[in-house]
């Protein structure tokens, strides 16, 4: 992360809290032909407020997936004959149709859903979800994730959450939103700088705060509200990521910045790098056998990989570009996403875990903090578009990218969660 390396050498640029607006802006790859989905349900026999909520989230997820387009010209309820739906869908040249309805049952909302494969003429999902007004978006996310699984073989990404820091030059706070950018919730309101958040489990995050004047890493359970200091022995602006049942933290010790393992009480357990340079931004394979990180040991920030079983020799993975940063290993352990800066332009690049097949996925202004979704295909990252800062959602397979959030405020770190059950 270029911003973080700059912090190590100079000072940090801070940001302040405010709720960002949500946008749906499509920046399409013109060579890609989307899959046509008839979004033909949740209008008939469904209360209007529920219908609008479900359709809004379904449309947004389908668009952000980067593989679908949708049509809403027809209306069918859950009881509609499937032969009629399939016949009209063929005439309208649909590939799939999602239809159904929802009704209120006491305190619950029953959402009836059918998804039909038009080419094969078969039902691929027929299910009733029990929801409430707080979980309607979750139901819509599951519907689209199921369709993505059927069409691609891998379950979709929309049941994860995006954790991010946002603010201005005076304060910054930690927020959580859905993977599609909706339902933003502020986690901190401390009137200070809270930055560099990381998911370390399904319910726990870490972040750096200047609440007490000097940088302190906090460990926070977002479900039960348990907050504790994790580490305060560093004068650097750094983050903590999960390593086995512990945490990996880069900090300055004995005149160089190396990566160490600490426990939940902040006690140093072992050292993962041992080099008289700056070594930061650790990211691990799922089995924690390998660590990818950034080091300037050859003069400029580059991406390296090493076994975690010993100090060993780190292998350099990047050679193109003078400033490569923010590496993140995909959950399946096969790929590394990172930011490369060249001639003033930032690029999101993805390579294999061994450094091969290094590919530009997108280019833009001030791209930073890439983070994989749990399906190892989508990446969320921050950037700048015109006079606004944005959160992008990127489909790495076809290079379709979209904007989930857009704001005048500054983003100071981003992390995507595991699947939230």
GUKEFI-820994 format. One line per 3 residues: number of its first residue (from 1); their letters; for each residue x, y, z of C-alpha. Coordinates in nm, 2 decimals, m for minus. Layout:
<rs>
NUM> a> X Y Z  ...
</rs>
This chain:
<rs>
1> xxx> 0.00 0.00 0.00  0.18 0.31 m0.13  0.00 0.54 0.12
4> xxx> 0.12 0.32 0.41  0.48 0.31 0.30  0.47 0.68 0.26
7> xxx> 0.35 0.70 0.62  0.65 0.51 0.73  0.89 0.76 0.58
10> xxx> 0.70 1.08 0.61  0.36 1.13 0.78  0.00 1.02 0.74
13> xxx> m0.28 1.18 0.56  m0.59 1.15 0.77  m0.96 1.14 0.68
16> xxx> m1.30 1.21 0.85  m1.64 1.06 0.90  m1.95 1.10 0.70
19> xxx> m2.20 0.87 0.53  m2.12 0.81 0.17  m2.38 0.81 m0.11
22> xxx> m2.44 0.49 m0.30  m2.43 0.49 m0.68  m2.48 0.24 m0.97
25> xxx> m2.24 0.34 m1.24  m2.15 0.08 m1.51  m1.81 0.11 m1.67
28> xxx> m1.83 m0.18 m1.91  m1.59 m0.39 m2.10  m1.74 m0.35 m2.45
31> xxx> m1.61 m0.69 m2.56  m1.82 m0.87 m2.29  m2.17 m0.99 m2.37
34> xxx> m2.38 m1.01 m2.05  m2.63 m1.29 m1.96  m2.99 m1.18 m1.99
37> xxx> m3.20 m1.22 m1.68  m3.57 m1.16 m1.67  m3.63 m1.01 m1.33
40> xxx> m4.00 m1.06 m1.35  m4.12 m1.12 m0.99  m4.20 m0.94 m0.67
43> xxx> m4.45 m0.70 m0.82  m4.78 m0.90 m0.82  m4.92 m1.01 m0.48
46> xxx> m4.63 m0.84 m0.30  m4.66 m0.53 m0.07  m4.51 m0.23 m0.26
49> xxx> m4.25 m0.14 0.01  m4.13 m0.50 0.01  m4.13 m0.52 m0.37
52> xxx> m3.93 m0.21 m0.41  m3.67 m0.32 m0.15  m3.62 m0.67 m0.31
55> xxx> m3.60 m0.54 m0.66  m3.36 m0.26 m0.58  m3.11 m0.51 m0.43
58> xxx> m3.16 m0.77 m0.70  m3.10 m0.52 m0.97  m2.79 m0.38 m0.80
61> xxx> m2.64 m0.73 m0.74  m2.70 m0.84 m1.09  m2.54 m0.52 m1.22
64> xxx> m2.24 m0.53 m0.99  m2.18 m0.90 m1.07  m2.04 m0.79 m1.41
67> xxx> m2.20 m1.09 m1.59  m2.57 m1.01 m1.61  m2.81 m0.77 m1.76
70> xxx> m3.17 m0.76 m1.65  m3.52 m0.70 m1.80  m3.82 m0.60 m1.59
73> xxx> m4.09 m0.57 m1.87  m4.29 m0.88 m1.75  m4.46 m0.95 m1.42
76> xxx> m4.52 m1.30 m1.28  m4.62 m1.42 m0.93  m4.50 m1.74 m0.76
79> xxx> m4.82 m1.92 m0.88  m4.76 m1.85 m1.25  m4.74 m2.16 m1.47
82> xxx> m4.38 m2.22 m1.56  m4.46 m2.31 m1.92  m4.61 m1.96 m1.97
85> xxx> m4.30 m1.80 m1.81  m4.06 m2.00 m2.02  m4.26 m1.94 m2.34
88> xxx> m4.26 m1.56 m2.30  m3.89 m1.57 m2.19  m3.79 m1.74 m2.51
91> xxx> m3.97 m1.48 m2.71  m3.79 m1.21 m2.51  m3.46 m1.39 m2.56
94> xxx> m3.40 m1.43 m2.19  m3.14 m1.67 m2.06  m3.28 m1.70 m1.71
97> xxx> m3.59 m1.57 m1.53  m3.63 m1.48 m1.16  m3.98 m1.45 m1.04
100> xxx> m4.20 m1.49 m0.73  m4.36 m1.29 m0.46  m4.36 m1.20 m0.09
103> xxx> m4.61 m1.17 0.18  m4.62 m1.07 0.55  m4.69 m1.35 0.79
106> xxx> m4.70 m1.21 1.14  m4.35 m1.07 1.22  m4.20 m1.26 0.93
109> xxx> m4.18 m1.19 0.56  m4.22 m1.50 0.34  m4.03 m1.46 0.01
112> xxx> m4.12 m1.72 m0.26  m3.86 m1.75 m0.54  m3.83 m1.94 m0.86
115> xxx> m3.53 m1.92 m1.09  m3.57 m2.09 m1.43  m3.30 m2.19 m1.69
118> xxx> m3.48 m2.09 m2.01  m3.25 m2.28 m2.25  m3.29 m2.60 m2.06
121> xxx> m3.65 m2.54 m1.96  m3.58 m2.64 m1.60  m3.62 m2.49 m1.25
124> xxx> m3.28 m2.43 m1.09  m3.42 m2.28 m0.76  m3.76 m2.30 m0.60
127> xxx> m3.75 m2.19 m0.24  m3.93 m1.99 0.03  m3.71 m1.77 0.25
130> xxx> m3.82 m1.65 0.59  m3.70 m1.30 0.64  m3.79 m0.97 0.82
133> xxx> m3.75 m0.61 0.72  m3.39 m0.61 0.82  m3.29 m0.92 0.62
136> xxx> m3.47 m0.86 0.29  m3.15 m0.75 0.13  m2.98 m1.06 0.26
139> xxx> m3.25 m1.27 0.08  m3.19 m1.08 m0.24  m2.82 m1.13 m0.21
142> xxx> m2.87 m1.51 m0.17  m3.09 m1.53 m0.47  m2.82 m1.36 m0.70
145> xxx> m2.54 m1.56 m0.53  m2.73 m1.88 m0.62  m2.78 m1.78 m0.98
148> xxx> m2.41 m1.70 m1.00  m2.32 m2.04 m0.87  m2.55 m2.21 m1.13
151> xxx> m2.41 m2.01 m1.42  m2.04 m2.01 m1.32  m2.00 m2.31 m1.08
154> xxx> m1.89 m2.09 m0.79  m2.12 m1.93 m0.54  m2.16 m1.55 m0.56
157> xxx> m1.99 m1.29 m0.34  m2.28 m1.08 m0.21  m2.31 m1.23 0.14
160> xxx> m1.99 m1.06 0.24  m1.94 m0.71 0.39  m1.70 m0.43 0.31
163> xxx> m1.52 m0.27 0.60  m1.37 0.07 0.53  m1.23 0.38 0.69
166> xxx> m1.36 0.72 0.56  m1.31 1.08 0.66  m1.15 1.41 0.59
169> xxx> m0.83 1.58 0.71  m0.95 1.61 1.07  m1.12 1.28 1.17
172> xxx> m1.17 0.93 1.02  m1.41 0.65 1.13  m1.47 0.29 1.05
175> xxx> m1.78 0.18 0.85  m1.93 m0.14 0.73  m2.16 m0.18 0.43
178> xxx> m2.29 m0.46 0.21  m2.08 m0.59 m0.07  m2.30 m0.39 m0.31
181> xxx> m2.24 m0.07 m0.12  m2.58 m0.05 0.05  m2.67 m0.04 0.43
184> xxx> m2.37 0.16 0.56  m2.32 0.15 0.93  m2.06 0.36 1.12
187> xxx> m1.86 0.15 1.38  m1.66 0.43 1.55  m1.74 0.78 1.64
190> xxx> m1.44 0.89 1.84  m1.36 1.22 1.68  m1.01 1.11 1.59
193> xxx> m0.83 0.91 1.33  m0.94 0.55 1.29  m0.79 0.39 0.98
196> xxx> m0.67 0.07 0.81  m0.95 m0.17 0.91  m0.91 m0.55 0.86
199> xxx> m1.14 m0.84 0.90  m0.97 m1.11 1.10  m1.28 m1.34 1.14
202> xxx> m1.64 m1.35 1.05  m1.73 m1.13 1.35  m1.40 m0.95 1.45
205> xxx> m1.20 m0.67 1.30  m0.88 m0.48 1.37  m0.81 m0.12 1.30
208> xxx> m0.56 0.15 1.39  m0.67 0.44 1.61  m0.51 0.76 1.73
211> xxx> m0.77 0.78 2.01  m0.50 0.81 2.27  m0.26 1.03 2.08
214> xxx> m0.02 0.75 1.96  m0.11 0.47 1.72  m0.29 0.18 1.88
217> xxx> m0.43 m0.13 1.71  m0.77 m0.23 1.84  m0.95 m0.56 1.82
220> xxx> m1.33 m0.52 1.80  m1.61 m0.78 1.78  m1.88 m0.61 1.57
223> xxx> m2.16 m0.84 1.70  m2.11 m0.82 2.08  m1.93 m0.49 2.09
226> xxx> m1.62 m0.62 2.27  m1.34 m0.38 2.22  m0.98 m0.42 2.34
229> xxx> m0.64 m0.28 2.27  m0.43 m0.53 2.07  m0.10 m0.36 2.02
232> xxx> 0.05 m0.02 2.10  0.42 m0.08 2.07  0.46 0.09 1.74
235> xxx> 0.51 0.45 1.62  0.40 0.36 1.27  0.06 0.36 1.10
238> xxx> 0.01 m0.01 1.04  m0.26 m0.27 1.05  m0.29 m0.62 1.20
241> xxx> m0.40 m0.92 1.00  m0.48 m1.27 1.11  m0.21 m1.53 1.13
244> xxx> m0.33 m1.87 1.26  m0.48 m1.79 1.60  m0.27 m1.48 1.64
247> xxx> m0.19 m1.16 1.44  0.08 m1.04 1.21  0.19 m0.68 1.27
250> xxx> 0.47 m0.48 1.10  0.65 m0.24 1.32  0.98 m0.06 1.38
253> xxx> 1.22 m0.26 1.61  1.59 m0.23 1.63  1.60 0.03 1.35
256> xxx> 1.42 m0.16 1.08  1.05 m0.24 1.00  0.98 m0.62 1.01
259> xxx> 0.67 m0.83 1.04  0.61 m1.00 1.38  0.35 m1.24 1.52
262> xxx> 0.17 m1.12 1.84  m0.10 m1.27 2.06  m0.43 m1.11 2.17
265> xxx> m0.24 m0.94 2.46  0.01 m0.78 2.22  0.30 m1.00 2.33
268> xxx> 0.55 m1.07 2.05  0.57 m1.44 1.98  0.80 m1.47 1.67
271> xxx> 0.95 m1.27 1.38  0.84 m1.35 1.02  1.09 m1.13 0.84
274> xxx> 1.44 m1.03 0.92  1.58 m0.77 0.69  1.72 m0.42 0.75
277> xxx> 1.46 m0.25 0.54  1.09 m0.17 0.54  0.88 m0.49 0.54
280> xxx> 0.50 m0.44 0.56  0.15 m0.54 0.43  0.15 m0.91 0.51
283> xxx> m0.11 m1.14 0.35  m0.13 m1.52 0.39  m0.24 m1.82 0.21
286> xxx> m0.54 m1.99 0.37  m0.32 m2.25 0.54  m0.07 m1.98 0.65
289> xxx> 0.22 m2.17 0.50  0.32 m1.87 0.28  0.33 m1.50 0.33
292> xxx> 0.32 m1.23 0.07  0.44 m0.89 0.17  0.60 m0.56 0.05
295> xxx> 0.96 m0.48 0.10  1.19 m0.21 m0.03  1.50 m0.42 0.02
298> xxx> 1.60 m0.37 m0.34  1.55 0.00 m0.34  1.18 0.04 m0.42
301> xxx> 0.86 m0.13 m0.28  0.81 m0.47 m0.45  0.60 m0.78 m0.37
304> xxx> 0.78 m1.08 m0.22  0.67 m1.43 m0.10  0.82 m1.66 0.16
307> xxx> 0.75 m1.97 0.36  0.64 m1.89 0.71  0.81 m2.20 0.87
310> xxx> 1.14 m2.01 0.89  1.31 m1.69 0.80  1.43 m1.84 0.48
313> xxx> 1.49 m1.66 0.16  1.20 m1.44 0.02  1.13 m1.46 m0.35
316> xxx> 1.07 m1.14 m0.54  0.75 m1.16 m0.75  0.72 m0.82 m0.91
319> xxx> 0.97 m0.65 m1.15  0.75 m0.43 m1.37  0.69 m0.09 m1.21
322> xxx> 0.89 0.10 m0.95  0.62 0.10 m0.68  0.42 m0.22 m0.62
325> xxx> 0.22 m0.25 m0.30  m0.10 m0.37 m0.12  m0.07 m0.74 m0.20
328> xxx> m0.36 m0.96 m0.10  m0.38 m1.34 m0.15  m0.71 m1.48 m0.28
331> xxx> m0.90 m1.71 m0.04  m0.83 m2.01 m0.26  m0.46 m1.94 m0.24
334> xxx> m0.41 m1.93 m0.61  m0.37 m1.56 m0.69  m0.23 m1.23 m0.56
337> xxx> m0.39 m0.89 m0.63  m0.19 m0.58 m0.58  m0.15 m0.22 m0.68
340> xxx> 0.12 m0.11 m0.92  0.22 0.25 m0.98  0.38 0.35 m1.31
343> xxx> 0.43 0.69 m1.46  0.18 0.84 m1.22  m0.10 0.59 m1.30
346> xxx> m0.22 0.32 m1.06  m0.31 m0.03 m1.18  m0.49 m0.32 m1.02
349> xxx> m0.30 m0.63 m1.12  m0.35 m1.00 m1.05  m0.09 m1.27 m1.08
352> xxx> m0.06 m1.63 m0.99  0.08 m1.71 m0.64  0.42 m1.79 m0.80
355> xxx> 0.43 m1.45 m0.98  0.34 m1.59 m1.33  0.06 m1.45 m1.55
358> xxx> 0.09 m1.10 m1.42  m0.22 m0.92 m1.56  m0.36 m0.57 m1.55
361> xxx> m0.72 m0.59 m1.44  m0.80 m0.21 m1.44  m0.62 0.12 m1.43
364> xxx> m0.73 0.44 m1.26  m0.64 0.72 m1.02  m0.52 0.65 m0.67
367> xxx> m0.63 0.29 m0.66  m0.56 0.13 m0.32  m0.65 m0.13 m0.07
370> xxx> m0.76 m0.42 m0.29  m0.94 m0.70 m0.10  m1.08 m1.03 m0.24
373> xxx> m1.44 m1.15 m0.19  m1.47 m1.51 m0.05  m1.52 m1.66 m0.40
376> xxx> m1.17 m1.55 m0.51  m1.31 m1.38 m0.82  m1.43 m1.03 m0.71
379> xxx> m1.22 m0.75 m0.56  m1.33 m0.44 m0.38  m1.08 m0.15 m0.38
382> xxx> m1.07 0.23 m0.34  m0.99 0.49 m0.60  m1.06 0.83 m0.73
385> xxx> m1.29 0.93 m1.02  m1.30 1.30 m1.11  m1.34 1.50 m0.79
388> xxx> m1.48 1.20 m0.59  m1.33 0.91 m0.40  m1.50 0.57 m0.48
391> xxx> m1.52 0.21 m0.39  m1.50 m0.01 m0.70  m1.63 m0.37 m0.73
394> xxx> m1.42 m0.56 m0.99  m1.49 m0.89 m1.16  m1.14 m1.02 m1.22
397> xxx> m1.25 m1.28 m1.48  m1.39 m1.04 m1.74  m1.25 m0.71 m1.60
400> xxx> m1.59 m0.55 m1.56  m1.58 m0.29 m1.29  m1.85 m0.08 m1.12
403> xxx> m1.88 0.18 m0.85  m2.05 0.08 m0.53  m1.98 0.40 m0.34
406> xxx> m1.89 0.75 m0.43  m1.81 1.04 m0.19  m1.61 1.36 m0.15
409> xxx> m1.45 1.21 0.16  m1.12 1.01 0.18  m1.10 0.64 0.21
412> xxx> m0.82 0.51 0.44  m0.82 0.14 0.40  m1.07 m0.13 0.30
415> xxx> m1.13 m0.50 0.37  m1.38 m0.76 0.25  m1.52 m1.01 0.50
418> xxx> m1.56 m1.38 0.48  m1.91 m1.50 0.40  m2.15 m1.36 0.67
421> x> m2.40 m1.64 0.77
</rs>
